[in-house]
Amino acid sequence: MADLLFSVRDLAHTRFAVSPMWEVGPGFRLLRARTAHPVHRTWLDRTRPRVLAAGLDRGWLAELIPPSGYVPDFLNPTPSGPAPALAAELDGIAAAPPGRVRDNLDRLRREQGGLGPRARALYARPEARLSRVVEEIETFWEVAYAPYWARIRAVLDADVSHRARQVAEHGAARLLNDLHASVRWDDDTLRLLRRHRALSRTTTGPGMLLIPSVFTGPLPLTRVTPPDPPQLAYPARGIGSLWEPRQRTRTDALAGVLGRSRTLLLTELDSPASTTELATRTGLSAAGVSQNLTALRDAGLVSAHRAGRWVLYARTPAGESLLAAACP
C-alpha cells in the first residue's frame, strides 16, 4: 500500500484530464495479449487483424510496452489541459529530455531483464529516434483508436461530468473514495491499496491529475515524475456499454430526410467499417456505399480514417447525436 498526503493546496490543485496517450498503452497491451476480454472483445476482434497487418506487433511499441509491468513514463506526458489533442501529447513525447528517456529505459531494462534492439537504439540516441516512436504511435492511433474515438470520448466525458457533480453535491472526499475499490481517502491521505512503490510529497508535484480511461483496468495506474503532479488513471464508469450496438428503431423519419440508404449506413456504423464491409452487410453496391458515405462525410455525419490498406468510416459526434434523436 502507498499513502499520499494531501494539503489544502494539493486538494485545490487536483483536476481531471482526458488523455489519448493514457489509452494507447493499456489498449496496445490488450491487443498483444491475444485473449478474449469481457468488455472489449468487439474492439479486439475488429482491431487486432489490422494491427497485425500493419506490423505494429513487431515495432517500437512492442518493445516499449511489455505484456505487464512498467511502461516508460515519457510515453505519458502530463496533460497540459482538460482534454489535450493527440498531436499535443505526441509533441510532448518528441520533446522528452534524453536524460529522462534513458532513466525510463534503465528502469524498463531492470524490470524486464533487458531491452530489445529498437529500445537499445532509442537509448543510444533519443533525440534522433523519438520521432520514429511518434510516427508509430500515429499509425497505431489511426488503426486502433481514431475510428472509435468519438464513442470512447463520450464515455470519458460522461465520467468526468459525473465526478464533477459528485464534488459539487458531496465534496472531494466522496469523489476520491468512489474512484475505485483500491483507492481510499482517509484523514487527508489518499491510500492506494495495490501500489507497492512508496509515494511522498517530497518526490511528487503538487495536487493530483485524475484521468478516466476505458482501457485501464482492472486496477488504476499511476505515473509519478517530479515536478509534475502524480497522475492516477482509473477505469471510467459506463465501460460496459461502450461497444453495445444502438437500437435501430424509429428511423423512418430520419430516412425521409437523409434517404433510406444513407440512414441504413449511418445505423450500421455502430463499429467503424470499410466500404466493402458495409456493402456486404447492407446489400448495397460498393459504388452506392461509397457515394452515400461521401455525402454523409460532406455533411459532417461520418469521418474517414486510413488504417493501413483500409479506409474505415465512423460516425462523428454529430452523426451520433442525430441518430440518438431519431432512435432514443
ABEGO torsion letter per residue (X at the ends): XBBBBBBAAAAAABBBBBBAAAAAAAAAAAAAAGBBBAAAAAAAAAAAAAAAAAGAAABAAAAABBABEBBBAAABBBBABABBBAAAAAAAAAABBAAAAAAAAAAAAAAAGEBBAAAAAAAABAAAAAAAAAAAAAAAAAAAAAAAAAAAAAAAAAAAAAAAAAAAAAEAAAAAAAABAABBBBGGBBBBAABABBBBAAABBBEBBBBBBAABOABBBBBBBOABBBBBBBBBBGAAAAABBBBBBGAAAAAAAAEAAAAAAAAAAABBBBAAAAAAAAGBBAAAAAAAAAAAAAAGABBBBBBEABBBBBBBAAAAAAAAAABX
